[in-house]
Amino acid sequence: MGRGRHPHRSSTLHAAGSPAEVLTEETARAVFGPESRLIEDPSRAGP
């Protein structure tokens, strides 16, 4: 296993588009589980 690889992460593409289109609560929960949520970063005006 190479550096930077995560053995428990899937290599499946879950969404495609711009960050604003794909970084949603729905995709976060689908990829990381039902307890996941996105937190806005005021310095970047986004998650």
Helices and strands as residue ranges (DSSP letters): H 19-22, H 25-32
